[in-house]
Amino acid sequence: MSLDNHTLPDEAAAAHCAVPPRARGAVSLFVHSRDGGTHLSGLRQSGCLKCILPKVFRSDAEAVLVNTAGGVTGGDRIEVGATLDEGAHLSITTQAAERIYRTVDGTTGQIASRFDVGQGAQLNWLPQETILFDRARLSRKLEINLSKDARLLMCETLVFGRAAMGERVHDLHLLDRIDVSRDGVPVYRDGIRLNGDASALLGRAAMANGAGVVATLAFAAPEAEQMLAKVRALLPETAGASLRSPGLLVLRALAEDSLSLRRFMIPVLELLSSQPLPAVWRL
């Protein structure tokens, strides 16, 4: 009997085991304004991604995302979405820092977030840090669509290995994109593409001068120009803020480690946020 077109049972089992399991997770939130507060209209969650809605005694609502998979690796896909109806105020954060682990087969992990913010609504997108480990591969995209008078405060932080653990990231494939539009017109686009020895590249003076943490903040509100001087007064020499366009303040910050960054970024976020920061952000 010829075995040319057949696979022995042991070979089939080995081939199946060679493909690691993939994590899939998605959360979609829908909130609306009623009686002076923000209320949940709908929630969909699936796979490894869950959403906790802490009870807050304020007019806004708060959502905490939990990745029960414990992190993201090659082939995993995480999707986050939220729709804020007119006048709603929502803060979204994560229970812990998201960890991007090494890939074992060269595939890329994906994180996609999309938010639609209605008239007079406000979104605070404040996830905790994303920690990148050696041999990680990540493609991440953040897309935010603002209505004419919607407000936004967003901050995302990348950690290139944990300084306290002496970690170095010598092999990394990262594509990170941010796209903010107002009424369909792009107002802020940013992207980081980093392939290769991240520690060596970030060590260059023209890139990060040895910093291991990079944070990006965008604040879209009518008072953005008035807040610029106050924000700059809170920043160290390794951070800078500017007015990207009328009503849009953008900040980039570098730090040696995430604790050092939080020490000056938390006062900035507290200044720009109209509501208290989520409890997970407290030092």
N, C-alpha and C positions, 0 to 999 in steps of 0.2 A: 504493500500500500504506500502511495506517495504522500509525503507530508509537506510538499512544497507550498501548498496554499492553506495550510492549517497551522494553528498555534497550540503547542502542548499546554495542558492545564497549568503546570508550574510556570511556564513562560508568560501565560496570560495573567496569572496572579502577580508575577513580578512587575509586569508592565503596568498593571493597575496601581500597584503600591508605589511606583516611581512617580506618579502624579499626586502631589500633596493636595489635601483638601483645601478648598477655597472658601473664604468667608464672604458672605453677601449681607448687606444691611442697608435699610432705608427707613427714613422718617420724613413724614410730611405733616406740617402743622398749619392750621387755619385759625386765625383769631379775628375778633371784631370788637368794636367799642360799643358799650351799652351802660347807661346809668352812671357815667363818669368813670368807668373802669374798663379794663380789657378782659375779654372772656374767650374761652376756647369754643370754636365752631366745629372743629373736626381734627382728628388725629389718626394717622395711619403709621404703623410701624411693622417692620418685618425683619426676619433674620437676626443678625447679631446686634443690630442697632436699636436701642430703646430710648424712650424719652420720659424724663421725670418732670413733673410740674409742681415745684415747691409752692406751698401756700405763702403768699406775701401779702402784707397788710398795706398795700400801696395801690395806686391806680393802674400801674403797669402789670404785665405778666412776665413770668420767668420760666425758661425751659432749660433743662440740663440733659445733654446727650450722653449716653453710656454705651460704649462699645464692649459688649460682653465677650468678644473674641480676644480682647486684651491687647490689640494692636493690629497693624496692617502689614502684610507681606506680599510678595509677588503673586499677582492674579486675584487678590482681594479687591472688592469694590464696595465703597461706601457712598451713599447718596443722601443728601439733606436738602429739604425744601421747606419753605414757609411762605404763606400769603397773609399779609396784614391788610385788613380792610380799613376803610376810612377812619382815621382818628385812633387806631389801635397803637399801643406801645408794647413792644416785646423785646426782652433781652434773652439771647441764646448763648449758652456756654457749654463746656464739657466737664464731666465729672473729674477727669484727670487729663494729664498730658497724653496726646496721641503718640504712640510709638510706631515708627516705621522700621520694621526688622529687615534683616538681610534676606534676599531672595535666594532660593536654592536651585532654581531652574532658569534664571534669566528673565522671568516675566515681571511685569510692572504692576504695582498696586495703584489703584485709582480712588480718588476722593473728589466728588463733584457736589457743589453746594449752589443752590439757586434760590433767591429771595425776591419776592414782589411786594413792594411797599406802597400802599395806597395813599390817597390824598390826606394830608395832615397826620399821617402815621409816622412812627419812629421805630427803627430797628437798631438794636445794639448787638452786633455780632462779635462776641468776645470769647472765642475758644481758648482753652489753655494751650500751652506750647506744643508744637509738633517736634518730636525728637527723632533725628535721623541717625541710624546706626550704619556701621560699615557694611558695604555691599547692598545697601538699600536701593530700590528703584521705585520712584513715586511720580505719578502725574496727578496734579491737583488743580482744580479750577473753581474759582469763586465768581459767581455771576449775580449781580444785584441790579434790579430794575426799580428806579424811584419814580414816583409820580411828581408832579410839578412842585408841590410844597412839602414833600416827604423829607424826613430827617434820617441821617445815618451816622452811626459811630461804629467803625469796625477796626479790629486789631488782630493781626495774625503774626505769630512768632515761630521762627525756625531755629532749632538747636542742633548744631552739628557735632553730636557726641557730647556726653555728659562730662563736664570739666572735673567734677569731684571724683569721678571714677577713672580719670586719666584716659578717657576714650578718644580715639582719633578716627576720622573718617577718610580713608584713603581711596575708597572705590565707591562712587556715588553717581547715580543717574537721577537728576531732579528736573522736573518741568513744573513750574508753579505760576499760575496766571490769575490775575484779578481783573474783572471787567465790571465797571460801574457805569450805568446809563441813567439819564433822566428823560422821561417821556420818549424813550427810544433813541436818544442822542447820546453817544459816548461822552462821558465827562472825565473818566479816569481809567486808564489801562496800565497795568504793570505786569512784568513777567521776569522770572528768574529761570535761566537754564544753566545748569551746572553739571558737567559730566567729567568724571575723572577723580583725581586726588583732591578732595574738597579741602583738606587741611592745608595742603600746599597752596592751593589757589586763594583761599581766604587769608593766608599769611602774607600775601602781597600787599604792599602799602596802598596801591591804587584800588584794591578791592575791599578788604576788611581789616587790614593791618593786624592780623592775628586774632581778631574777635571770633568767638565761637557761637554767637547768638545774633540773629538779625530779626528785627521787628518792623512791620509796616502798619501804619495807622492812616485811616482816612476819616475825615469829619465833614459831613455835608449838612450845612445849616446856614440860615441867613446871617448869624452872628460869627461865622468862621473868621472873618477878617479882624473883628474886635478881639477874638481869642488868641490870635497869633502871638502877640507880644507876651501874654501870660504863659502860653505853652513854652515858648522859647526860654523863659526865665526858669523853668523847671528842668531843663535839659542839660546833660553834661556835654563835654566837647565831642563825644562820639555819637551825637544825635543831632538831627537838624529838622526844622519844620519850615514850610513855605506855603504860600497861597497859590494853589494850582490854577484856580480860576475863581471868579466871584462866587462866594458861598462854598468853597471847597478847600479845606486845609489838609495837607498831606505831610506825614512825618516818617522818617526812616531813622532807626536807632540801631547801634551796635553795642554789644557788651561782651564781657569775658564769659559770663555764665548767666543762667536764667534768673537767679536770685538778684544779681546786680542789676539786671534789666528791670525786674519788677519794682525795685526800690524807687526808681524814678518814673516808671511808666504808670504805676498805680495812681500817684497824684495827678498825672496828666489825664488819665481816664476818668478819675473822679471830677476833675474840673470840667471836662467836656460832656459827661453824662448828666442827664437831667434826673436820673434816678440812682440810688445806691448801687454799687457794683455787686454782682452775684457773690454769695458767701465764699465760694471756692477761690476767689481771687484774693482773699485777705491773707496777709502774711502772718 
